[in-house]
Amino acid sequence: MRAGGFATGILAFGALAGGCEDPPPPCIEVDLDCQMLYEPTFDNVYAMTLTDGCGSTKNACHSAAGRKGGMSFETAESAHAALLDGRVTPGDPGCSELIVRTSSPGEDYQMPPGDPLAAAARCSLIQWVKRGAPGPGEPLSTVGASR
C-alpha cells in the first residue's frame, strides 16, 4: 500500500511540474522591417486578427463567454481597452506582452494556442504597436512608421 501511495505521489508531482507554464520574457527582439498582411490600424487588427483568431466562435478564448486572461474581444472598444491594460506598450512592440506571446511560436505561452498567427499578421500587430497602438477609428501615428 505504501508503494502505491509513493507512485501516486510521483505521478501527481510529475503532472504538476509538467503542467507548469513558463512565463513569457518581458521583451523579445522583433523584426521591424517585416512584411505586413494589412495596414496596421486597430480597425484592421481587430477585424483581421483579433476577431478571427482570438475571439470568434472559431477560437473562443477571448469571446464574451471565454474571457481568458480577463479579456473579451467582443467589441473593438473592449478589445483595445483590454490590450492597453498592461498587455501593449504603445511604441514598444518588443516589450509588449501581446507581441511577445504572438511572436513566440512553439512556446508554452504562445498565443493563440495551437497554430500560430501567420508571419504577416504578426507583422501588422508589431507595426500597430510600433506606431502607438491607436484605438478604433483613430489614425495611425507616423512615429516609427519608417525605419
Z-matrix of the N, CA and C atoms (Angstrom, degrees):
N
C 1 1.445
C 2 1.532 1 110.23
N 3 1.316 2 114.84 1 -40.50
C 4 1.454 3 119.16 2 -179.84
C 5 1.528 4 111.12 3 -62.62
N 6 1.325 5 118.64 4 -40.42
C 7 1.465 6 122.14 5 179.23
C 8 1.516 7 110.62 6 -63.63
N 9 1.326 8 117.63 7 -37.67
C 10 1.463 9 120.77 8 178.29
C 11 1.518 10 111.23 9 -64.50
N 12 1.332 11 116.42 10 -39.27
C 13 1.463 12 120.28 11 178.15
C 14 1.517 13 111.33 12 -65.51
N 15 1.344 14 115.86 13 -39.59
C 16 1.459 15 120.72 14 177.80
C 17 1.527 16 110.71 15 -62.99
N 18 1.338 17 116.08 16 -45.81
C 19 1.467 18 120.41 17 179.90
C 20 1.523 19 110.77 18 -62.59
N 21 1.323 20 116.69 19 -40.76
C 22 1.466 21 120.42 20 178.07
C 23 1.526 22 110.12 21 -62.70
N 24 1.335 23 115.64 22 -40.84
C 25 1.464 24 119.80 23 178.76
C 26 1.521 25 112.00 24 -62.99
N 27 1.330 26 116.07 25 -41.70
C 28 1.467 27 120.50 26 178.15
C 29 1.523 28 110.14 27 -63.18
N 30 1.329 29 117.47 28 -44.57
C 31 1.469 30 121.04 29 178.98
C 32 1.522 31 111.11 30 -62.54
N 33 1.326 32 116.83 31 -42.46
C 34 1.466 33 120.17 32 179.79
C 35 1.525 34 110.49 33 -63.71
N 36 1.342 35 117.26 34 -43.53
C 37 1.456 36 120.62 35 178.28
C 38 1.521 37 110.86 36 -61.90
N 39 1.335 38 116.20 37 -43.61
C 40 1.465 39 120.59 38 179.06
C 41 1.512 40 111.70 39 -61.35
N 42 1.326 41 117.18 40 -40.31
C 43 1.468 42 120.38 41 179.23
C 44 1.519 43 110.48 42 -65.42
N 45 1.336 44 116.26 43 -41.36
C 46 1.465 45 119.33 44 179.18
C 47 1.521 46 110.83 45 -66.99
N 48 1.309 47 116.97 46 -45.63
C 49 1.465 48 120.44 47 -179.23
C 50 1.514 49 111.06 48 -65.51
N 51 1.322 50 117.32 49 -41.17
C 52 1.458 51 121.01 50 -179.82
C 53 1.509 52 112.42 51 -70.49
N 54 1.330 53 117.02 52 -24.98
C 55 1.453 54 120.88 53 -178.52
C 56 1.518 55 112.93 54 -85.58
N 57 1.320 56 116.94 55 -6.23
C 58 1.461 57 119.57 56 -179.28
C 59 1.520 58 109.39 57 -72.38
N 60 1.284 59 114.72 58 133.19
C 61 1.455 60 121.07 59 179.97
C 62 1.516 61 108.59 60 -101.56
N 63 1.317 62 116.48 61 132.14
C 64 1.456 63 119.89 62 175.40
C 65 1.519 64 108.56 63 -67.39
N 66 1.331 65 117.79 64 136.20
C 67 1.463 66 118.69 65 175.91
C 68 1.527 67 109.69 66 -71.66
N 69 1.319 68 116.62 67 150.38
C 70 1.465 69 118.17 68 177.98
C 71 1.526 70 110.40 69 -68.89
N 72 1.320 71 117.39 70 151.01
C 73 1.461 72 119.45 71 175.38
C 74 1.528 73 109.27 72 -68.28
N 75 1.320 74 117.97 73 157.28
C 76 1.465 75 119.42 74 -179.51
C 77 1.527 76 112.93 75 -67.86
N 78 1.326 77 116.76 76 -30.39
C 79 1.468 78 120.84 77 -178.33
C 80 1.527 79 109.80 78 -144.63
N 81 1.336 80 115.10 79 152.90
C 82 1.459 81 122.17 80 174.45
C 83 1.524 82 108.32 81 -138.02
N 84 1.321 83 116.13 82 165.08
C 85 1.464 84 121.28 83 172.11
C 86 1.522 85 107.85 84 -79.92
N 87 1.328 86 117.32 85 135.08
C 88 1.460 87 120.87 86 176.67
C 89 1.521 88 109.37 87 -125.85
N 90 1.314 89 115.56 88 150.78
C 91 1.460 90 122.42 89 178.00
C 92 1.522 91 108.19 90 -85.75
N 93 1.313 92 116.76 91 106.43
C 94 1.465 93 121.13 92 -178.95
C 95 1.525 94 112.28 93 -82.39
N 96 1.320 95 117.11 94 -8.31
C 97 1.463 96 121.52 95 179.56
C 98 1.526 97 111.53 96 -105.75
N 99 1.308 98 116.41 97 25.48
C 100 1.466 99 122.03 98 -177.25
C 101 1.533 100 111.37 99 -74.15
N 102 1.328 101 115.70 100 169.07
C 103 1.470 102 122.37 101 179.40
C 104 1.526 103 109.64 102 -95.57
N 105 1.326 104 116.29 103 118.85
C 106 1.462 105 121.71 104 -177.04
C 107 1.527 106 112.24 105 -79.40
N 108 1.324 107 115.34 106 149.94
C 109 1.458 108 122.28 107 174.32
C 110 1.525 109 110.43 108 -79.49
N 111 1.338 110 116.15 109 -34.08
C 112 1.462 111 121.96 110 -176.75
C 113 1.525 112 109.21 111 -154.20
N 114 1.335 113 115.86 112 165.42
C 115 1.463 114 120.59 113 175.90
C 116 1.525 115 107.99 114 -60.33
N 117 1.341 116 117.81 115 132.31
C 118 1.456 117 120.42 116 -170.77
C 119 1.534 118 116.08 117 -82.54
N 120 1.326 119 116.53 118 53.00
C 121 1.465 120 119.61 119 171.11
C 122 1.523 121 107.84 120 -84.48
N 123 1.327 122 117.92 121 158.01
C 124 1.460 123 118.50 122 178.50
C 125 1.520 124 111.13 123 -65.64
N 126 1.323 125 117.18 124 -34.29
C 127 1.464 126 119.21 125 178.00
C 128 1.530 127 110.31 126 -57.79
N 129 1.328 128 117.79 127 -42.18
C 130 1.467 129 121.23 128 177.07
C 131 1.529 130 111.70 129 -70.70
N 132 1.323 131 117.10 130 -42.89
C 133 1.467 132 120.99 131 177.72
C 134 1.524 133 109.43 132 -56.46
N 135 1.323 134 115.85 133 -46.11
C 136 1.465 135 120.60 134 -178.43
C 137 1.529 136 111.38 135 -65.60
N 138 1.325 137 116.33 136 -50.11
C 139 1.468 138 120.44 137 -175.09
C 140 1.525 139 112.88 138 -71.14
N 141 1.333 140 117.31 139 -38.10
C 142 1.465 141 119.90 140 -170.21
C 143 1.532 142 114.47 141 -99.81
N 144 1.325 143 117.18 142 -14.55
C 145 1.465 144 118.81 143 -179.82
C 146 1.525 145 112.07 144 -127.18
N 147 1.319 146 117.98 145 -55.20
C 148 1.463 147 119.53 146 -172.97
C 149 1.522 148 113.46 147 -67.07
N 150 1.335 149 118.36 148 -47.82
C 151 1.466 150 118.38 149 -177.83
C 152 1.513 151 111.36 150 -72.14
N 153 1.310 152 117.67 151 -36.13
C 154 1.464 153 120.46 152 -178.16
C 155 1.519 154 111.98 153 -76.22
N 156 1.309 155 117.72 154 -42.90
C 157 1.454 156 120.10 155 -173.32
C 158 1.510 157 115.92 156 -100.36
N 159 1.335 158 117.77 157 -12.38
C 160 1.463 159 118.97 158 -171.29
C 161 1.525 160 114.90 159 -130.06
N 162 1.328 161 117.63 160 -29.42
C 163 1.454 162 118.25 161 -171.58
C 164 1.503 163 116.57 162 -130.26
N 165 1.310 164 118.11 163 11.64
C 166 1.464 165 119.92 164 179.84
C 167 1.521 166 109.98 165 -94.43
N 168 1.315 167 116.21 166 -178.04
C 169 1.464 168 119.59 167 176.37
C 170 1.521 169 110.59 168 -68.91
N 171 1.329 170 117.61 169 -22.04
C 172 1.473 171 121.74 170 176.94
C 173 1.530 172 110.27 171 -61.85
N 174 1.314 173 116.15 172 -41.76
C 175 1.459 174 122.21 173 179.97
C 176 1.516 175 106.11 174 -144.50
N 177 1.306 176 116.45 175 90.04
C 178 1.455 177 121.36 176 -168.34
C 179 1.525 178 114.96 177 -86.33
N 180 1.316 179 119.07 178 23.29
C 181 1.463 180 120.47 179 -179.58
C 182 1.525 181 112.03 180 -55.05
N 183 1.327 182 117.00 181 -42.67
C 184 1.462 183 120.60 182 -177.05
C 185 1.524 184 111.96 183 -114.71
N 186 1.336 185 116.36 184 28.34
C 187 1.464 186 120.76 185 173.12
C 188 1.529 187 107.87 186 -76.22
N 189 1.318 188 117.08 187 174.89
C 190 1.463 189 120.79 188 178.46
C 191 1.528 190 110.48 189 -59.21
N 192 1.331 191 117.15 190 -35.24
C 193 1.465 192 120.95 191 -179.61
C 194 1.530 193 112.03 192 -80.67
N 195 1.337 194 117.40 193 -36.89
C 196 1.464 195 121.22 194 -175.55
C 197 1.515 196 113.68 195 -75.12
N 198 1.309 197 117.90 196 -54.31
C 199 1.465 198 125.61 197 177.63
C 200 1.533 199 114.46 198 45.29
N 201 1.335 200 117.41 199 39.85
C 202 1.471 201 120.49 200 177.92
C 203 1.527 202 109.06 201 -59.83
N 204 1.302 203 115.47 202 139.98
C 205 1.457 204 120.52 203 -179.46
C 206 1.520 205 112.90 204 64.16
N 207 1.344 206 116.83 205 15.81
C 208 1.456 207 121.24 206 -179.79
C 209 1.515 208 113.96 207 76.40
N 210 1.337 209 117.07 208 13.76
C 211 1.465 210 120.15 209 -177.28
C 212 1.517 211 111.83 210 -110.69
N 213 1.333 212 114.96 211 134.53
C 214 1.461 213 121.23 212 171.50
C 215 1.517 214 108.02 213 -120.01
N 216 1.327 215 115.32 214 129.10
C 217 1.459 216 120.87 215 176.55
C 218 1.523 217 109.78 216 -102.53
N 219 1.342 218 116.24 217 29.85
C 220 1.457 219 121.20 218 -177.84
C 221 1.526 220 111.74 219 -62.41
N 222 1.325 221 117.09 220 -39.43
C 223 1.465 222 120.89 221 176.01
C 224 1.525 223 108.54 222 -125.16
N 225 1.312 224 116.04 223 157.91
C 226 1.464 225 120.44 224 178.38
C 227 1.526 226 110.48 225 -61.10
N 228 1.320 227 116.66 226 -39.38
C 229 1.463 228 120.73 227 -178.43
C 230 1.528 229 111.20 228 -65.13
N 231 1.346 230 117.10 229 -45.06
C 232 1.472 231 119.43 230 -179.86
C 233 1.528 232 110.65 231 -67.89
N 234 1.319 233 117.01 232 -36.09
C 235 1.462 234 120.70 233 178.38
C 236 1.526 235 110.64 234 -64.22
N 237 1.328 236 116.64 235 -46.78
C 238 1.463 237 120.66 236 -179.01
C 239 1.525 238 110.34 237 -62.88
N 240 1.332 239 116.92 238 -45.19
C 241 1.467 240 120.67 239 179.65
C 242 1.531 241 110.91 240 -61.06
N 243 1.332 242 117.20 241 -42.44
C 244 1.468 243 120.82 242 -179.94
C 245 1.525 244 111.14 243 -64.30
N 246 1.316 245 116.93 244 -40.78
C 247 1.462 246 120.32 245 -179.14
C 248 1.523 247 111.63 246 -67.91
N 249 1.329 248 116.79 247 -38.31
C 250 1.465 249 119.56 248 -179.29
C 251 1.525 250 112.29 249 -78.26
N 252 1.327 251 117.04 250 -6.05
C 253 1.462 252 121.62 251 178.26
C 254 1.536 253 109.72 252 -88.14
N 255 1.331 254 115.79 253 59.66
C 256 1.454 255 121.50 254 174.84
C 257 1.515 256 116.46 255 92.57
N 258 1.332 257 118.16 256 -0.68
C 259 1.461 258 119.86 257 -177.30
C 260 1.523 259 112.74 258 -105.44
N 261 1.319 260 116.55 259 -15.54
C 262 1.465 261 122.39 260 177.96
C 263 1.523 262 108.11 261 -132.40
N 264 1.323 263 115.69 262 131.99
C 265 1.459 264 121.66 263 173.23
C 266 1.521 265 106.13 264 -108.49
N 267 1.354 266 117.56 265 100.35
C 268 1.462 267 119.80 266 -176.74
C 269 1.529 268 111.85 267 -51.82
N 270 1.335 269 115.05 268 130.84
C 271 1.456 270 121.36 269 -179.98
C 272 1.521 271 114.40 270 87.92
N 273 1.329 272 118.17 271 -9.16
C 274 1.467 273 121.33 272 -176.00
C 275 1.534 274 110.89 273 -131.26
N 276 1.340 275 117.10 274 75.00
C 277 1.464 276 118.64 275 -176.18
C 278 1.527 277 114.31 276 -62.08
N 279 1.309 278 118.65 277 -36.97
C 280 1.461 279 120.89 278 -177.19
C 281 1.516 280 113.95 279 -65.55
N 282 1.333 281 116.67 280 -21.18
C 283 1.467 282 121.32 281 179.50
C 284 1.524 283 111.45 282 -113.94
N 285 1.315 284 117.22 283 23.34
C 286 1.466 285 122.91 284 175.71
C 287 1.522 286 108.34 285 -103.65
N 288 1.332 287 116.54 286 126.14
C 289 1.464 288 120.42 287 -177.31
C 290 1.524 289 112.22 288 -55.05
N 291 1.331 290 117.83 289 -38.19
C 292 1.467 291 120.65 290 177.91
C 293 1.527 292 110.64 291 -55.62
N 294 1.314 293 116.83 292 -46.09
C 295 1.465 294 121.27 293 -177.84
C 296 1.526 295 110.49 294 -72.62
N 297 1.320 296 117.48 295 -41.81
C 298 1.467 297 120.41 296 178.14
C 299 1.527 298 109.69 297 -56.97
N 300 1.325 299 116.66 298 -46.66
C 301 1.473 300 120.32 299 -176.53
C 302 1.534 301 112.57 300 -72.00
N 303 1.322 302 118.01 301 -38.64
C 304 1.467 303 119.54 302 -178.15
C 305 1.525 304 112.43 303 -82.04
N 306 1.326 305 117.59 304 -15.39
C 307 1.469 306 121.28 305 -178.78
C 308 1.522 307 112.64 306 -105.26
N 309 1.326 308 117.18 307 21.29
C 310 1.464 309 121.44 308 -177.68
C 311 1.527 310 111.31 309 -127.99
N 312 1.357 311 117.26 310 60.57
C 313 1.470 312 119.42 311 -179.49
C 314 1.526 313 111.97 312 -56.47
N 315 1.318 314 115.44 313 138.28
C 316 1.452 315 121.27 314 177.32
C 317 1.515 316 115.06 315 88.39
N 318 1.321 317 117.70 316 -9.45
C 319 1.464 318 120.82 317 178.21
C 320 1.530 319 109.51 318 -85.06
N 321 1.341 320 116.79 319 156.11
C 322 1.467 321 121.41 320 178.24
C 323 1.523 322 112.07 321 -57.28
N 324 1.314 323 116.68 322 -32.52
C 325 1.459 324 121.83 323 -174.76
C 326 1.532 325 113.02 324 -93.59
N 327 1.331 326 117.45 325 6.42
C 328 1.474 327 121.60 326 -179.22
C 329 1.525 328 110.98 327 -56.52
N 330 1.319 329 115.63 328 137.71
C 331 1.459 330 122.20 329 172.11
C 332 1.516 331 107.69 330 -125.27
N 333 1.284 332 119.41 331 139.64
C 334 1.463 333 125.00 332 -10.20
C 335 1.523 334 110.11 333 -69.93
N 336 1.350 335 116.46 334 156.25
C 337 1.460 336 118.62 335 176.30
C 338 1.529 337 109.97 336 -64.60
N 339 1.303 338 116.00 337 152.32
C 340 1.472 339 119.21 338 -178.89
C 341 1.512 340 110.25 339 88.10
N 342 1.321 341 116.17 340 -124.11
C 343 1.465 342 120.80 341 -179.20
C 344 1.523 343 110.46 342 -73.74
N 345 1.334 344 117.76 343 126.41
C 346 1.463 345 119.99 344 179.15
C 347 1.527 346 111.28 345 -71.26
N 348 1.321 347 115.02 346 162.32
C 349 1.463 348 120.04 347 173.74
C 350 1.523 349 108.98 348 -63.04
N 351 1.316 350 116.30 349 151.71
C 352 1.462 351 121.36 350 174.59
C 353 1.530 352 108.84 351 -63.16
N 354 1.313 353 116.54 352 149.20
C 355 1.469 354 121.64 353 -178.48
C 356 1.523 355 111.88 354 -55.59
N 357 1.325 356 118.06 355 -39.97
C 358 1.468 357 120.91 356 -178.89
C 359 1.527 358 111.38 357 -68.59
N 360 1.327 359 118.11 358 -34.32
C 361 1.470 360 121.05 359 175.99
C 362 1.526 361 109.73 360 -68.90
N 363 1.338 362 117.13 361 -41.85
C 364 1.470 363 120.19 362 176.19
C 365 1.519 364 110.23 363 -60.81
N 366 1.320 365 116.83 364 -39.15
C 367 1.459 366 121.16 365 178.98
C 368 1.526 367 111.05 366 -61.77
N 369 1.324 368 116.96 367 -42.76
C 370 1.470 369 119.87 368 178.53
C 371 1.526 370 110.82 369 -62.25
N 372 1.343 371 117.62 370 -39.24
C 373 1.471 372 120.72 371 175.68
C 374 1.527 373 110.54 372 -62.46
N 375 1.331 374 116.33 373 -45.56
C 376 1.466 375 121.13 374 179.26
C 377 1.526 376 110.35 375 -58.32
N 378 1.330 377 116.69 376 -46.05
C 379 1.465 378 120.45 377 -178.72
C 380 1.527 379 111.53 378 -66.97
N 381 1.344 380 117.84 379 -35.78
C 382 1.468 381 121.04 380 177.34
C 383 1.529 382 109.97 381 -61.91
N 384 1.333 383 117.21 382 -45.86
C 385 1.465 384 120.77 383 178.93
C 386 1.522 385 110.27 384 -66.33
N 387 1.327 386 116.60 385 -44.67
C 388 1.471 387 121.77 386 -179.42
C 389 1.528 388 111.08 387 -56.36
N 390 1.314 389 116.79 388 -36.22
C 391 1.473 390 121.38 389 -177.33
C 392 1.521 391 113.12 390 -90.42
N 393 1.315 392 116.94 391 17.72
C 394 1.456 393 120.15 392 171.46
C 395 1.516 394 115.89 393 103.08
N 396 1.325 395 119.24 394 0.88
C 397 1.468 396 123.89 395 177.91
C 398 1.528 397 112.93 396 52.92
N 399 1.356 398 117.20 397 50.79
C 400 1.466 399 118.86 398 -179.70
C 401 1.524 400 111.29 399 -63.16
N 402 1.330 401 115.33 400 155.19
C 403 1.460 402 121.30 401 -176.24
C 404 1.510 403 114.15 402 -85.54
N 405 1.332 404 116.03 403 -173.62
C 406 1.462 405 121.60 404 -179.72
C 407 1.530 406 111.24 405 -55.56
N 408 1.312 407 116.30 406 128.17
C 409 1.459 408 121.74 407 177.69
C 410 1.512 409 115.28 408 77.39
N 411 1.325 410 118.34 409 -6.10
C 412 1.463 411 121.36 410 -178.99
C 413 1.524 412 110.01 411 -84.21
N 414 1.339 413 116.83 412 144.03
C 415 1.471 414 119.45 413 178.83
C 416 1.523 415 110.75 414 -72.08
N 417 1.314 416 114.54 415 157.07
C 418 1.461 417 120.44 416 175.69
C 419 1.513 418 110.30 417 -70.87
N 420 1.301 419 115.75 418 144.39
C 421 1.451 420 121.19 419 172.20
C 422 1.523 421 107.60 420 -77.76
N 423 1.296 422 116.60 421 145.89
C 424 1.464 423 119.30 422 175.48
C 425 1.522 424 110.51 423 -87.25
N 426 1.348 425 116.71 424 -6.54
C 427 1.458 426 120.69 425 177.89
C 428 1.517 427 108.72 426 -63.62
N 429 1.292 428 117.17 427 124.81
C 430 1.458 429 121.56 428 177.91
C 431 1.517 430 114.24 429 75.65
N 432 1.338 431 118.09 430 7.06
C 433 1.467 432 120.75 431 -176.74
C 434 1.518 433 112.09 432 -67.79
N 435 1.314 434 117.18 433 -35.84
C 436 1.468 435 118.47 434 179.03
C 437 1.512 436 108.42 435 -117.41
N 438 1.280 437 114.20 436 137.66
C 439 1.458 438 118.38 437 179.98
C 440 1.474 439 109.19 438 -150.25
